[in-house]
Amino acid sequence: MHFLKHVISLLKEVFQFAWHHKAWWIIPVVLVSFGIGILIVAGETSAPFIYTLF
């Protein structure tokens, strides 16, 4: 839970920076990177359960 709090704080700071400096190109980069990170973590955690099915 402590890690999640830091991630949310980091995302909040990035969006505030983009808003303040009008750097709108940063928002899609951050969202795509975050999405790829979630897919990697989800793929690594589900692999052991898939192997037990076969």
CHARMM-style PDB file with segment names, atoms N, HN, CA, C and O in Angstrom:
ATOM      1  N   MET     1       0.818  -1.188   0.000  1.00  0.00      PROA
ATOM      2  CA  MET     1       0.000   0.000   0.000  1.00  0.00      PROA
ATOM      3  C   MET     1       0.867   1.259   0.000  1.00  0.00      PROA
ATOM      4  O   MET     1       0.505   2.278  -0.587  1.00  0.00      PROA
ATOM      5  N   HSD     2       2.009   1.169   0.665  1.00  0.00      PROA
ATOM      6  HN  HSD     2       2.303   0.340   1.142  1.00  0.00      PROA
ATOM      7  CA  HSD     2       2.919   2.300   0.736  1.00  0.00      PROA
ATOM      8  C   HSD     2       3.475   2.612  -0.651  1.00  0.00      PROA
ATOM      9  O   HSD     2       3.630   3.779  -1.011  1.00  0.00      PROA
ATOM     10  N   PHE     3       3.779   1.563  -1.435  1.00  0.00      PROA
ATOM     11  HN  PHE     3       3.653   0.615  -1.143  1.00  0.00      PROA
ATOM     12  CA  PHE     3       4.293   1.722  -2.795  1.00  0.00      PROA
ATOM     13  C   PHE     3       3.257   2.398  -3.691  1.00  0.00      PROA
ATOM     14  O   PHE     3       3.588   3.280  -4.483  1.00  0.00      PROA
ATOM     15  N   LEU     4       2.010   1.975  -3.556  1.00  0.00      PROA
ATOM     16  HN  LEU     4       1.741   1.258  -2.913  1.00  0.00      PROA
ATOM     17  CA  LEU     4       0.932   2.542  -4.367  1.00  0.00      PROA
ATOM     18  C   LEU     4       0.758   4.036  -4.089  1.00  0.00      PROA
ATOM     19  O   LEU     4       0.470   4.814  -4.998  1.00  0.00      PROA
ATOM     20  N   LYS     5       0.933   4.421  -2.852  1.00  0.00      PROA
ATOM     21  HN  LYS     5       1.167   3.789  -2.113  1.00  0.00      PROA
ATOM     22  CA  LYS     5       0.828   5.831  -2.479  1.00  0.00      PROA
ATOM     23  C   LYS     5       1.908   6.655  -3.182  1.00  0.00      PROA
ATOM     24  O   LYS     5       1.646   7.773  -3.625  1.00  0.00      PROA
ATOM     25  N   HSD     6       3.115   6.108  -3.285  1.00  0.00      PROA
ATOM     26  HN  HSD     6       3.328   5.199  -2.926  1.00  0.00      PROA
ATOM     27  CA  HSD     6       4.199   6.810  -3.962  1.00  0.00      PROA
ATOM     28  C   HSD     6       3.964   6.881  -5.470  1.00  0.00      PROA
ATOM     29  O   HSD     6       4.277   7.892  -6.098  1.00  0.00      PROA
ATOM     30  N   VAL     7       3.422   5.827  -6.046  1.00  0.00      PROA
ATOM     31  HN  VAL     7       3.168   5.005  -5.536  1.00  0.00      PROA
ATOM     32  CA  VAL     7       3.137   5.820  -7.485  1.00  0.00      PROA
ATOM     33  C   VAL     7       2.078   6.870  -7.816  1.00  0.00      PROA
ATOM     34  O   VAL     7       2.215   7.610  -8.791  1.00  0.00      PROA
ATOM     35  N   ILE     8       1.034   6.932  -7.015  1.00  0.00      PROA
ATOM     36  HN  ILE     8       0.922   6.331  -6.223  1.00  0.00      PROA
ATOM     37  CA  ILE     8      -0.018   7.924  -7.234  1.00  0.00      PROA
ATOM     38  C   ILE     8       0.542   9.334  -7.080  1.00  0.00      PROA
ATOM     39  O   ILE     8       0.194  10.228  -7.851  1.00  0.00      PROA
ATOM     40  N   SER     9       1.396   9.533  -6.101  1.00  0.00      PROA
ATOM     41  HN  SER     9       1.679   8.806  -5.475  1.00  0.00      PROA
ATOM     42  CA  SER     9       2.016  10.841  -5.891  1.00  0.00      PROA
ATOM     43  C   SER     9       2.898  11.222  -7.085  1.00  0.00      PROA
ATOM     44  O   SER     9       2.898  12.376  -7.512  1.00  0.00      PROA
ATOM     45  N   LEU    10       3.640  10.263  -7.618  1.00  0.00      PROA
ATOM     46  HN  LEU    10       3.639   9.325  -7.271  1.00  0.00      PROA
ATOM     47  CA  LEU    10       4.497  10.519  -8.773  1.00  0.00      PROA
ATOM     48  C   LEU    10       3.667  10.888  -9.999  1.00  0.00      PROA
ATOM     49  O   LEU    10       3.995  11.839 -10.708  1.00  0.00      PROA
ATOM     50  N   LEU    11       2.596  10.140 -10.252  1.00  0.00      PROA
ATOM     51  HN  LEU    11       2.330   9.367  -9.677  1.00  0.00      PROA
ATOM     52  CA  LEU    11       1.724  10.450 -11.384  1.00  0.00      PROA
ATOM     53  C   LEU    11       1.089  11.832 -11.243  1.00  0.00      PROA
ATOM     54  O   LEU    11       0.954  12.569 -12.219  1.00  0.00      PROA
ATOM     55  N   LYS    12       0.704  12.169 -10.019  1.00  0.00      PROA
ATOM     56  HN  LYS    12       0.814  11.571  -9.225  1.00  0.00      PROA
ATOM     57  CA  LYS    12       0.112  13.481  -9.756  1.00  0.00      PROA
ATOM     58  C   LYS    12       1.111  14.595 -10.073  1.00  0.00      PROA
ATOM     59  O   LYS    12       0.742  15.609 -10.666  1.00  0.00      PROA
ATOM     60  N   GLU    13       2.367  14.412  -9.681  1.00  0.00      PROA
ATOM     61  HN  GLU    13       2.667  13.589  -9.199  1.00  0.00      PROA
ATOM     62  CA  GLU    13       3.390  15.421  -9.947  1.00  0.00      PROA
ATOM     63  C   GLU    13       3.667  15.558 -11.433  1.00  0.00      PROA
ATOM     64  O   GLU    13       3.875  16.669 -11.922  1.00  0.00      PROA
ATOM     65  N   VAL    14       3.674  14.446 -12.159  1.00  0.00      PROA
ATOM     66  HN  VAL    14       3.505  13.544 -11.762  1.00  0.00      PROA
ATOM     67  CA  VAL    14       3.910  14.500 -13.603  1.00  0.00      PROA
ATOM     68  C   VAL    14       2.790  15.263 -14.297  1.00  0.00      PROA
ATOM     69  O   VAL    14       3.052  16.097 -15.164  1.00  0.00      PROA
ATOM     70  N   PHE    15       1.529  14.980 -13.921  1.00  0.00      PROA
ATOM     71  HN  PHE    15       1.315  14.302 -13.217  1.00  0.00      PROA
ATOM     72  CA  PHE    15       0.410  15.684 -14.533  1.00  0.00      PROA
ATOM     73  C   PHE    15       0.409  17.166 -14.171  1.00  0.00      PROA
ATOM     74  O   PHE    15       0.051  18.002 -15.000  1.00  0.00      PROA
ATOM     75  N   GLN    16       0.803  17.501 -12.948  1.00  0.00      PROA
ATOM     76  HN  GLN    16       1.094  16.822 -12.274  1.00  0.00      PROA
ATOM     77  CA  GLN    16       0.895  18.913 -12.567  1.00  0.00      PROA
ATOM     78  C   GLN    16       1.985  19.624 -13.366  1.00  0.00      PROA
ATOM     79  O   GLN    16       1.816  20.770 -13.783  1.00  0.00      PROA
ATOM     80  N   PHE    17       3.109  18.929 -13.575  1.00  0.00      PROA
ATOM     81  HN  PHE    17       3.247  17.998 -13.237  1.00  0.00      PROA
ATOM     82  CA  PHE    17       4.189  19.503 -14.384  1.00  0.00      PROA
ATOM     83  C   PHE    17       3.718  19.747 -15.813  1.00  0.00      PROA
ATOM     84  O   PHE    17       3.969  20.809 -16.383  1.00  0.00      PROA
ATOM     85  N   ALA    18       3.028  18.753 -16.393  1.00  0.00      PROA
ATOM     86  HN  ALA    18       2.824  17.891 -15.930  1.00  0.00      PROA
ATOM     87  CA  ALA    18       2.537  18.892 -17.767  1.00  0.00      PROA
ATOM     88  C   ALA    18       1.535  20.032 -17.868  1.00  0.00      PROA
ATOM     89  O   ALA    18       1.550  20.784 -18.842  1.00  0.00      PROA
ATOM     90  N   TRP    19       0.680  20.167 -16.889  1.00  0.00      PROA
ATOM     91  HN  TRP    19       0.668  19.557 -16.098  1.00  0.00      PROA
ATOM     92  CA  TRP    19      -0.331  21.218 -16.893  1.00  0.00      PROA
ATOM     93  C   TRP    19       0.317  22.603 -16.772  1.00  0.00      PROA
ATOM     94  O   TRP    19      -0.052  23.540 -17.480  1.00  0.00      PROA
ATOM     95  N   HSD    20       1.288  22.710 -15.860  1.00  0.00      PROA
ATOM     96  HN  HSD    20       1.587  21.949 -15.284  1.00  0.00      PROA
ATOM     97  CA  HSD    20       1.928  24.000 -15.594  1.00  0.00      PROA
ATOM     98  C   HSD    20       2.771  24.464 -16.787  1.00  0.00      PROA
ATOM     99  O   HSD    20       2.733  25.640 -17.149  1.00  0.00      PROA
ATOM    100  N   HSD    21       3.524  23.555 -17.393  1.00  0.00      PROA
ATOM    101  HN  HSD    21       3.554  22.600 -17.099  1.00  0.00      PROA
ATOM    102  CA  HSD    21       4.435  23.908 -18.480  1.00  0.00      PROA
ATOM    103  C   HSD    21       3.836  23.706 -19.865  1.00  0.00      PROA
ATOM    104  O   HSD    21       4.523  23.882 -20.872  1.00  0.00      PROA
ATOM    105  N   LYS    22       2.559  23.336 -19.921  1.00  0.00      PROA
ATOM    106  HN  LYS    22       2.001  23.193 -19.104  1.00  0.00      PROA
ATOM    107  CA  LYS    22       1.856  23.105 -21.181  1.00  0.00      PROA
ATOM    108  C   LYS    22       2.583  22.074 -22.048  1.00  0.00      PROA
ATOM    109  O   LYS    22       2.643  22.207 -23.270  1.00  0.00      PROA
ATOM    110  N   ALA    23       3.126  21.063 -21.408  1.00  0.00      PROA
ATOM    111  HN  ALA    23       3.078  20.955 -20.415  1.00  0.00      PROA
ATOM    112  CA  ALA    23       3.828  19.978 -22.101  1.00  0.00      PROA
ATOM    113  C   ALA    23       2.863  18.806 -22.249  1.00  0.00      PROA
ATOM    114  O   ALA    23       2.967  17.807 -21.538  1.00  0.00      PROA
ATOM    115  N   TRP    24       1.932  18.944 -23.172  1.00  0.00      PROA
ATOM    116  HN  TRP    24       1.847  19.756 -23.749  1.00  0.00      PROA
ATOM    117  CA  TRP    24       0.866  17.945 -23.313  1.00  0.00      PROA
ATOM    118  C   TRP    24       1.371  16.621 -23.856  1.00  0.00      PROA
ATOM    119  O   TRP    24       0.701  15.603 -23.684  1.00  0.00      PROA
ATOM    120  N   TRP    25       2.526  16.593 -24.506  1.00  0.00      PROA
ATOM    121  HN  TRP    25       3.071  17.420 -24.646  1.00  0.00      PROA
ATOM    122  CA  TRP    25       3.066  15.359 -25.055  1.00  0.00      PROA
ATOM    123  C   TRP    25       3.501  14.389 -23.958  1.00  0.00      PROA
ATOM    124  O   TRP    25       3.653  13.195 -24.217  1.00  0.00      PROA
ATOM    125  N   ILE    26       3.702  14.882 -22.750  1.00  0.00      PROA
ATOM    126  HN  ILE    26       3.579  15.852 -22.539  1.00  0.00      PROA
ATOM    127  CA  ILE    26       4.153  14.019 -21.656  1.00  0.00      PROA
ATOM    128  C   ILE    26       3.036  13.076 -21.199  1.00  0.00      PROA
ATOM    129  O   ILE    26       3.308  11.943 -20.805  1.00  0.00      PROA
ATOM    130  N   ILE    27       1.799  13.530 -21.249  1.00  0.00      PROA
ATOM    131  HN  ILE    27       1.578  14.451 -21.569  1.00  0.00      PROA
ATOM    132  CA  ILE    27       0.684  12.733 -20.722  1.00  0.00      PROA
ATOM    133  C   ILE    27       0.519  11.404 -21.458  1.00  0.00      PROA
ATOM    134  O   ILE    27       0.418  10.376 -20.788  1.00  0.00      PROA
ATOM    135  N   PRO    28       0.485  11.357 -22.806  1.00  0.00      PROA
ATOM    136  CA  PRO    28       0.369  10.052 -23.466  1.00  0.00      PROA
ATOM    137  C   PRO    28       1.576   9.146 -23.223  1.00  0.00      PROA
ATOM    138  O   PRO    28       1.431   7.928 -23.117  1.00  0.00      PROA
ATOM    139  N   VAL    29       2.764   9.742 -23.134  1.00  0.00      PROA
ATOM    140  HN  VAL    29       2.882  10.732 -23.220  1.00  0.00      PROA
ATOM    141  CA  VAL    29       3.970   8.944 -22.881  1.00  0.00      PROA
ATOM    142  C   VAL    29       3.868   8.264 -21.523  1.00  0.00      PROA
ATOM    143  O   VAL    29       4.169   7.077 -21.397  1.00  0.00      PROA
ATOM    144  N   VAL    30       3.448   9.003 -20.518  1.00  0.00      PROA
ATOM    145  HN  VAL    30       3.203   9.967 -20.620  1.00  0.00      PROA
ATOM    146  CA  VAL    30       3.322   8.455 -19.167  1.00  0.00      PROA
ATOM    147  C   VAL    30       2.231   7.386 -19.119  1.00  0.00      PROA
ATOM    148  O   VAL    30       2.421   6.336 -18.506  1.00  0.00      PROA
ATOM    149  N   LEU    31       1.095   7.645 -19.756  1.00  0.00      PROA
ATOM    150  HN  LEU    31       0.940   8.499 -20.253  1.00  0.00      PROA
ATOM    151  CA  LEU    31      -0.003   6.679 -19.734  1.00  0.00      PROA
ATOM    152  C   LEU    31       0.363   5.379 -20.446  1.00  0.00      PROA
ATOM    153  O   LEU    31       0.041   4.296 -19.957  1.00  0.00      PROA
ATOM    154  N   VAL    32       1.031   5.474 -21.591  1.00  0.00      PROA
ATOM    155  HN  VAL    32       1.293   6.353 -21.988  1.00  0.00      PROA
ATOM    156  CA  VAL    32       1.443   4.262 -22.312  1.00  0.00      PROA
ATOM    157  C   VAL    32       2.497   3.501 -21.507  1.00  0.00      PROA
ATOM    158  O   VAL    32       2.432   2.276 -21.405  1.00  0.00      PROA
ATOM    159  N   SER    33       3.453   4.208 -20.944  1.00  0.00      PROA
ATOM    160  HN  SER    33       3.506   5.203 -21.026  1.00  0.00      PROA
ATOM    161  CA  SER    33       4.478   3.543 -20.127  1.00  0.00      PROA
ATOM    162  C   SER    33       3.860   2.849 -18.914  1.00  0.00      PROA
ATOM    163  O   SER    33       4.241   1.730 -18.572  1.00  0.00      PROA
ATOM    164  N   PHE    34       2.916   3.514 -18.272  1.00  0.00      PROA
ATOM    165  HN  PHE    34       2.607   4.423 -18.550  1.00  0.00      PROA
ATOM    166  CA  PHE    34       2.239   2.929 -17.114  1.00  0.00      PROA
ATOM    167  C   PHE    34       1.439   1.697 -17.528  1.00  0.00      PROA
ATOM    168  O   PHE    34       1.439   0.691 -16.819  1.00  0.00      PROA
ATOM    169  N   GLY    35       0.760   1.768 -18.666  1.00  0.00      PROA
ATOM    170  HN  GLY    35       0.760   2.586 -19.242  1.00  0.00      PROA
ATOM    171  CA  GLY    35      -0.014   0.631 -19.161  1.00  0.00      PROA
ATOM    172  C   GLY    35       0.864  -0.559 -19.497  1.00  0.00      PROA
ATOM    173  O   GLY    35       0.511  -1.695 -19.178  1.00  0.00      PROA
ATOM    174  N   ILE    36       2.010  -0.319 -20.139  1.00  0.00      PROA
ATOM    175  HN  ILE    36       2.297   0.603 -20.397  1.00  0.00      PROA
ATOM    176  CA  ILE    36       2.931  -1.404 -20.455  1.00  0.00      PROA
ATOM    177  C   ILE    36       3.483  -2.014 -19.173  1.00  0.00      PROA
ATOM    178  O   ILE    36       3.647  -3.231 -19.085  1.00  0.00      PROA
ATOM    179  N   GLY    37       3.767  -1.189 -18.194  1.00  0.00      PROA
ATOM    180  HN  GLY    37       3.634  -0.200 -18.266  1.00  0.00      PROA
ATOM    181  CA  GLY    37       4.252  -1.702 -16.914  1.00  0.00      PROA
ATOM    182  C   GLY    37       3.229  -2.595 -16.234  1.00  0.00      PROA
ATOM    183  O   GLY    37       3.580  -3.627 -15.663  1.00  0.00      PROA
ATOM    184  N   ILE    38       1.963  -2.199 -16.293  1.00  0.00      PROA
ATOM    185  HN  ILE    38       1.677  -1.361 -16.757  1.00  0.00      PROA
ATOM    186  CA  ILE    38       0.903  -3.015 -15.698  1.00  0.00      PROA
ATOM    187  C   ILE    38       0.785  -4.354 -16.429  1.00  0.00      PROA
ATOM    188  O   ILE    38       0.612  -5.395 -15.794  1.00  0.00      PROA
ATOM    189  N   LEU    39       0.880  -4.329 -17.764  1.00  0.00      PROA
ATOM    190  HN  LEU    39       1.021  -3.484 -18.279  1.00  0.00      PROA
ATOM    191  CA  LEU    39       0.815  -5.576 -18.537  1.00  0.00      PROA
ATOM    192  C   LEU    39       1.979  -6.506 -18.212  1.00  0.00      PROA
ATOM    193  O   LEU    39       1.796  -7.721 -18.136  1.00  0.00      PROA
ATOM    194  N   ILE    40       3.157  -5.956 -18.022  1.00  0.00      PROA
ATOM    195  HN  ILE    40       3.306  -4.969 -18.084  1.00  0.00      PROA
ATOM    196  CA  ILE    40       4.321  -6.780 -17.677  1.00  0.00      PROA
ATOM    197  C   ILE    40       4.136  -7.418 -16.312  1.00  0.00      PROA
ATOM    198  O   ILE    40       4.385  -8.612 -16.146  1.00  0.00      PROA
ATOM    199  N   VAL    41       3.704  -6.641 -15.341  1.00  0.00      PROA
ATOM    200  HN  VAL    41       3.502  -5.671 -15.477  1.00  0.00      PROA
ATOM    201  CA  VAL    41       3.496  -7.181 -13.991  1.00  0.00      PROA
ATOM    202  C   VAL    41       2.392  -8.223 -14.002  1.00  0.00      PROA
ATOM    203  O   VAL    41       2.525  -9.266 -13.361  1.00  0.00      PROA
ATOM    204  N   ALA    42       1.301  -7.963 -14.720  1.00  0.00      PROA
ATOM    205  HN  ALA    42       1.193  -7.116 -15.240  1.00  0.00      PROA
ATOM    206  CA  ALA    42       0.192  -8.922 -14.785  1.00  0.00      PROA
ATOM    207  C   ALA    42       0.627 -10.202 -15.485  1.00  0.00      PROA
ATOM    208  O   ALA    42       0.209 -11.290 -15.088  1.00  0.00      PROA
ATOM    209  N   GLY    43       1.450 -10.097 -16.509  1.00  0.00      PROA
ATOM    210  HN  GLY    43       1.790  -9.214 -16.832  1.00  0.00      PROA
ATOM    211  CA  GLY    43       1.937 -11.279 -17.217  1.00  0.00      PROA
ATOM    212  C   GLY    43       2.863 -12.133 -16.373  1.00  0.00      PROA
ATOM    213  O   GLY    43       2.822 -13.361 -16.450  1.00  0.00      PROA
ATOM    214  N   GLU    44       3.691 -11.497 -15.575  1.00  0.00      PROA
ATOM    215  HN  GLU    44       3.724 -10.499 -15.513  1.00  0.00      PROA
ATOM    216  CA  GLU    44       4.614 -12.246 -14.724  1.00  0.00      PROA
ATOM    217  C   GLU    44       3.894 -12.947 -13.577  1.00  0.00      PROA
ATOM    218  O   GLU    44       4.289 -14.041 -13.174  1.00  0.00      PROA
ATOM    219  N   THR    45       2.860 -12.338 -13.056  1.00  0.00      PROA
ATOM    220  HN  THR    45       2.538 -11.450 -13.383  1.00  0.00      PROA
ATOM    221  CA  THR    45       2.184 -12.932 -11.906  1.00  0.00      PROA
ATOM    222  C   THR    45       1.222 -14.039 -12.315  1.00  0.00      PROA
ATOM    223  O   THR    45       0.920 -14.915 -11.504  1.00  0.00      PROA
ATOM    224  N   SER    46       0.732 -14.023 -13.553  1.00  0.00      PROA
ATOM    225  HN  SER    46       0.977 -13.312 -14.212  1.00  0.00      PROA
ATOM    226  CA  SER    46      -0.238 -15.045 -13.962  1.00  0.00      PROA
ATOM    227  C   SER    46       0.434 -16.280 -14.552  1.00  0.00      PROA
ATOM    228  O   SER    46      -0.214 -17.320 -14.673  1.00  0.00      PROA
ATOM    229  N   ALA    47       1.702 -16.201 -14.919  1.00  0.00      PROA
ATOM    230  HN  ALA    47       2.228 -15.357 -14.821  1.00  0.00      PROA
ATOM    231  CA  ALA    47       2.377 -17.322 -15.568  1.00  0.00      PROA
ATOM    232  C   ALA    47       2.405 -18.594 -14.719  1.00  0.00      PROA
ATOM    233  O   ALA    47       2.128 -19.661 -15.268  1.00  0.00      PROA
ATOM    234  N   PRO    48       2.717 -18.560 -13.433  1.00  0.00      PROA
ATOM    235  CA  PRO    48       2.736 -19.814 -12.667  1.00  0.00      PROA
ATOM    236  C   PRO    48       1.363 -20.503 -12.610  1.00  0.00      PROA
ATOM    237  O   PRO    48       1.297 -21.731 -12.554  1.00  0.00      PROA
ATOM    238  N   PHE    49       0.308 -19.758 -12.624  1.00  0.00      PROA
ATOM    239  HN  PHE    49       0.361 -18.760 -12.670  1.00  0.00      PROA
ATOM    240  CA  PHE    49      -1.023 -20.358 -12.570  1.00  0.00      PROA
ATOM    241  C   PHE    49      -1.395 -21.002 -13.900  1.00  0.00      PROA
ATOM    242  O   PHE    49      -2.121 -21.996 -13.923  1.00  0.00      PROA
ATOM    243  N   ILE    50      -0.908 -20.449 -15.003  1.00  0.00      PROA
ATOM    244  HN  ILE    50      -0.319 -19.642 -14.985  1.00  0.00      PROA
ATOM    245  CA  ILE    50      -1.191 -21.032 -16.313  1.00  0.00      PROA
ATOM    246  C   ILE    50      -0.491 -22.386 -16.444  1.00  0.00      PROA
ATOM    247  O   ILE    50      -1.059 -23.322 -17.006  1.00  0.00      PROA
ATOM    248  N   TYR    51       0.726 -22.497 -15.934  1.00  0.00      PROA
ATOM    249  HN  TYR    51       1.187 -21.737 -15.477  1.00  0.00      PROA
ATOM    250  CA  TYR    51       1.467 -23.746 -16.054  1.00  0.00      PROA
ATOM    251  C   TYR    51       0.789 -24.881 -15.289  1.00  0.00      PROA
ATOM    252  O   TYR    51       0.866 -26.037 -15.705  1.00  0.00      PROA
ATOM    253  N   THR    52       0.134 -24.568 -14.189  1.00  0.00      PROA
ATOM    254  HN  THR    52       0.072 -23.629 -13.851  1.00  0.00      PROA
ATOM    255  CA  THR    52      -0.529 -25.622 -13.426  1.00  0.00      PROA
ATOM    256  C   THR    52      -1.768 -26.150 -14.122  1.00  0.00      PROA
ATOM    257  O   THR    52      -2.199 -27.267 -13.835  1.00  0.00      PROA
ATOM    258  N   LEU    53      -2.363 -25.367 -15.044  1.00  0.00      PROA
ATOM    259  HN  LEU    53      -2.012 -24.459 -15.276  1.00  0.00      PROA
ATOM    260  CA  LEU    53      -3.530 -25.827 -15.771  1.00  0.00      PROA
ATOM    261  C   LEU    53      -3.172 -26.855 -16.834  1.00  0.00      PROA
ATOM    262  O   LEU    53      -4.000 -27.702 -17.171  1.00  0.00      PROA
ATOM    263  N   PHE    54      -1.978 -26.799 -17.358  1.00  0.00      PROA
ATOM    264  HN  PHE    54      -1.306 -26.111 -17.084  1.00  0.00      PROA
ATOM    265  CA  PHE    54      -1.569 -27.731 -18.404  1.00  0.00      PROA
ATOM    266  C   PHE    54      -0.671 -28.757 -17.802  1.00  0.00      PROA
ATOM    267  OT1 PHE    54      -0.200 -29.652 -18.503  1.00  0.00      PROA
TER     268      PHE     54
END
